[in-house]
Amino acid sequence: MDKKNYNYDVAIIGAGPGGFSAAIEAARKGLRVAVFEKEQPGGLCVNWGCIPTKTLLHVSNLLQTCQKMDNWGLSFEKRYIHFNKINNNINRIIEKYRSGIKFLFNKYDIMLYSSECYLIDNCQIKLDTPNKTITSKYIVIASGTVPLMPDIPGVNANFIYNSKQLLMNIHDIPNRIIIIGGGIEGVEFATIFNNFGSQVTLLEKKERLLDFLDDDISKLLYNELIKKGIRVYTGVYIKRFRDNSVDFYSGDSFLSLDCDIVMLATGRRGNLSSIKNISINQKDSFISVNHFMETSEKNIYAIGDITGKMQFAHVAMYEAQKAVMRITGKQFDNHRIYPVCLYTKPEVAFIGYTEKELAEKGYSFSTILYSMDNNLMSLLSKNSKGIIKIIYDKKSNMVLGAYIVCDKASEMISEFSVYIHNGLSLYDIDRIIRPHPTFSESIGEAVKTFFSE
Ligand SMILES: Cc1cc2nc3c(=O)[nH]c(=O)nc-3n(C[C@H](O)[C@H](O)[C@H](O)COP(=O)(O)OP(=O)(O)OC[C@H]3O[C@@H](n4cnc5c(N)ncnc54)[C@H](O)[C@@H]3O)c2cc1C
């Protein structure tokens, strides 16, 4: 088919962070763009992920802060949690994001089809509403993921929710919640409900929580969760769910715990519904792509969570840019250094290589470990432990990776993105002047310890 005979230059399946970013980027480059979305613009991130959970974390952290104000001489005698007001605020913020996306789609003449769709071949897309077929020269699949249901007896019981179901149905704080899965989603929800005063139990089948982090960091976070009163069991095998309880083995012990609700945070699989009729290379329910985000069909790209790599909104947005640059024949740096943030209390942020990865590669590296105990902002916020860990090349002193654990870690980690992307060394970092008092001045203090060794 000749280019001018296509309805669009780029058709994008999904209007999550990957899809809407690709659409805006492509339209800004002068391409004719259509987006297909079967639910709401914004995808998982805006509607059921980043935005509602970070709003809940914000509100529940405020509550925690108020409760700890006594020793500053501030008392809040009565505690009310009006969950319908919280929900209203969450919905207001979500709506603001959705209309922002629609505004940009209008501004850039991007056609939004509010419909489920699927590919008939590598350039034809079939829609449900309206019932028609559309053609496009390039296709970008940004269809995200769906929750993985563990194969456990009783898993369909009515007291068991995944995070989306929980966010849709929660009107009150549960007294007792059991969260299955000690990954990022699990520990963030554990933090939210613990802040709100629920009795929280976290069950993880691996021997430690968040095992993609270095040992010392996941242990530190584990200790902080325990200190806050969250019950954590690792090495867990769940036997069944029944009558508002969970039967499980933790090591050799058998336990049965009662609860009001269970939340499943047991991972996600790729949403492949749009490619059921065509053959594109896949791996474990995710679409395989090369460095340019191209699939095995040359004119079809896949970006974001559907590629099964790092399931973060900022990664999806970056991959959107990469795909559009490829489509428009432009060069683009192929960075693979993404920050990872856990919005727990304290926050944990990480970028670059872990010690474990470097050790496995036989790399010669060393670390700086700095405690933020004497940092004024840490002292003022009266929060749990703060540390900075910098992993650097032993010969060149270039930064290879970094962890930050403290309030605002998710903001501070971008400093290390700049260092790593630009190949900067500890000497370069030492020359940077940061304002006082701030959390981030600890980065400078941490580096100073290297020069005093
Ligand atoms: C509880 C939770 C909290 C999270 N918090 C964070 C966070 O704080 N920070 C962060 O970076 N990431 C967070 N994430 C992850 C983040 O939400 C995802 O990485 C991000 O949304 C992925 O974007 P995407 O565009 O690849 O896919 P999605 O956002 O999943 O969007 C895919 C879209 O495609 C649509 N779609 C699928 N199939 C079709 C079809 N056949 N036809 C039409 N439309 C279709 C879907 O309806 C959906 O809207 C969180 C996730 C969860 C579950």
The ligand as an SDF file (V2000), in Angstrom:
LIG
                    3D

 53 58  0  0  0  0  0  0  0  0999 V2000
   -0.2300   -0.1200   41.9590 C   0  0  0  0  0  0  0  0  0  0  0  0
    0.7810    0.3710   40.9650 C   0  0  0  0  0  0  0  0  0  0  0  0
    1.5490    1.4890   41.2610 C   0  0  0  0  0  0  0  0  0  0  0  0
    2.4910    1.9490   40.3400 C   0  0  0  0  0  0  0  0  0  0  0  0
    3.2590    3.0360   40.6750 N   0  0  0  0  0  0  0  0  0  0  0  0
    4.2130    3.4560   39.8120 C   0  0  0  0  0  0  0  0  0  0  0  0
    5.0420    4.5920   40.1380 C   0  0  0  0  0  0  0  0  0  0  0  0
    4.9040    5.2020   41.2000 O   0  0  0  0  0  0  0  0  0  0  0  0
    5.9700    4.9830   39.2470 N   0  0  0  0  0  0  0  0  0  0  0  0
    6.1520    4.3320   38.0390 C   0  0  0  0  0  0  0  0  0  0  0  0
    7.0340    4.7280   37.2620 O   0  0  0  0  0  0  0  0  0  0  0  0
    5.3900    3.2650   37.7140 N   0  0  0  0  0  0  0  0  0  0  0  0
    4.4260    2.8220   38.5670 C   0  0  0  0  0  0  0  0  0  0  0  0
    3.6480    1.7530   38.2180 N   0  0  0  0  0  0  0  0  0  0  0  0
    3.8550    1.1240   36.9000 C   0  0  0  0  0  0  0  0  0  0  0  0
    3.2320    1.9760   35.7750 C   0  0  0  0  0  0  0  0  0  0  0  0
    1.8580    2.1610   36.0300 O   0  0  0  0  0  0  0  0  0  0  0  0
    3.4290    1.2750   34.4460 C   0  0  0  0  0  0  0  0  0  0  0  0
    4.8130    0.9890   34.2750 O   0  0  0  0  0  0  0  0  0  0  0  0
    2.9710    2.1480   33.2840 C   0  0  0  0  0  0  0  0  0  0  0  0
    1.6020    2.4660   33.4020 O   0  0  0  0  0  0  0  0  0  0  0  0
    3.2050    1.3890   31.9710 C   0  0  0  0  0  0  0  0  0  0  0  0
    2.7710    2.1770   30.9010 O   0  0  0  0  0  0  0  0  0  0  0  0
    2.3430    1.5020   29.5120 P   0  0  0  0  0  0  0  0  0  0  0  0
    1.9970    2.6370   28.6130 O   0  0  0  0  0  0  0  0  0  0  0  0
    3.3710    0.5460   29.0740 O   0  0  0  0  0  0  0  0  0  0  0  0
    1.0430    0.6260   29.8290 O   0  0  0  0  0  0  0  0  0  0  0  0
   -0.3110    0.9450   30.6060 P   0  0  0  0  0  0  0  0  0  0  0  0
   -0.2040    2.1210   31.4620 O   0  0  0  0  0  0  0  0  0  0  0  0
   -0.7070   -0.3530   31.2360 O   0  0  0  0  0  0  0  0  0  0  0  0
   -1.3440    1.2950   29.4470 O   0  0  0  0  0  0  0  0  0  0  0  0
   -1.7970    0.3400   28.5370 C   0  0  0  0  0  0  0  0  0  0  0  0
   -3.1290    0.8050   27.9670 C   0  0  0  0  0  0  0  0  0  0  0  0
   -3.4620    0.0050   26.8400 O   0  0  0  0  0  0  0  0  0  0  0  0
   -4.8650   -0.2060   26.8010 C   0  0  0  0  0  0  0  0  0  0  0  0
   -5.1180   -1.3760   25.9610 N   0  0  0  0  0  0  0  0  0  0  0  0
   -4.6150   -2.6250   26.1310 C   0  0  0  0  0  0  0  0  0  0  0  0
   -5.0360   -3.4400   25.1320 N   0  0  0  0  0  0  0  0  0  0  0  0
   -5.8110   -2.6830   24.3150 C   0  0  0  0  0  0  0  0  0  0  0  0
   -6.5340   -2.9600   23.1260 C   0  0  0  0  0  0  0  0  0  0  0  0
   -6.5230   -4.1760   22.5700 N   0  0  0  0  0  0  0  0  0  0  0  0
   -7.2480   -1.9580   22.5420 N   0  0  0  0  0  0  0  0  0  0  0  0
   -7.2690   -0.7080   23.1010 C   0  0  0  0  0  0  0  0  0  0  0  0
   -6.5960   -0.4020   24.2410 N   0  0  0  0  0  0  0  0  0  0  0  0
   -5.8740   -1.3650   24.8360 C   0  0  0  0  0  0  0  0  0  0  0  0
   -5.2130   -0.4150   28.2800 C   0  0  0  0  0  0  0  0  0  0  0  0
   -6.5730   -0.1650   28.5290 O   0  0  0  0  0  0  0  0  0  0  0  0
   -4.2930    0.6070   28.9580 C   0  0  0  0  0  0  0  0  0  0  0  0
   -4.9390    1.8380   29.1770 O   0  0  0  0  0  0  0  0  0  0  0  0
    2.6830    1.2780   39.1030 C   0  0  0  0  0  0  0  0  0  0  0  0
    1.9060    0.1440   38.8090 C   0  0  0  0  0  0  0  0  0  0  0  0
    0.9720   -0.3030   39.7200 C   0  0  0  0  0  0  0  0  0  0  0  0
    0.1510   -1.5360   39.3980 C   0  0  0  0  0  0  0  0  0  0  0  0
  1  2  1  0
  2  3  1  0
  2 52  2  0
  3  4  2  0
  4  5  1  0
  4 50  1  0
  5  6  2  0
  6  7  1  0
  6 13  1  0
  7  8  2  0
  7  9  1  0
  9 10  1  0
 10 11  2  0
 10 12  1  0
 12 13  2  0
 13 14  1  0
 14 15  1  0
 14 50  1  0
 15 16  1  0
 16 17  1  0
 16 18  1  0
 18 19  1  0
 18 20  1  0
 20 21  1  0
 20 22  1  0
 22 23  1  0
 23 24  1  0
 24 25  2  0
 24 26  1  0
 24 27  1  0
 27 28  1  0
 28 29  2  0
 28 30  1  0
 28 31  1  0
 31 32  1  0
 32 33  1  0
 33 34  1  0
 33 48  1  0
 34 35  1  0
 35 36  1  0
 35 46  1  0
 36 37  1  0
 36 45  1  0
 37 38  2  0
 38 39  1  0
 39 40  1  0
 39 45  2  0
 40 41  1  0
 40 42  2  0
 42 43  1  0
 43 44  2  0
 44 45  1  0
 46 47  1  0
 46 48  1  0
 48 49  1  0
 50 51  2  0
 51 52  1  0
 52 53  1  0
M  END
$$$$
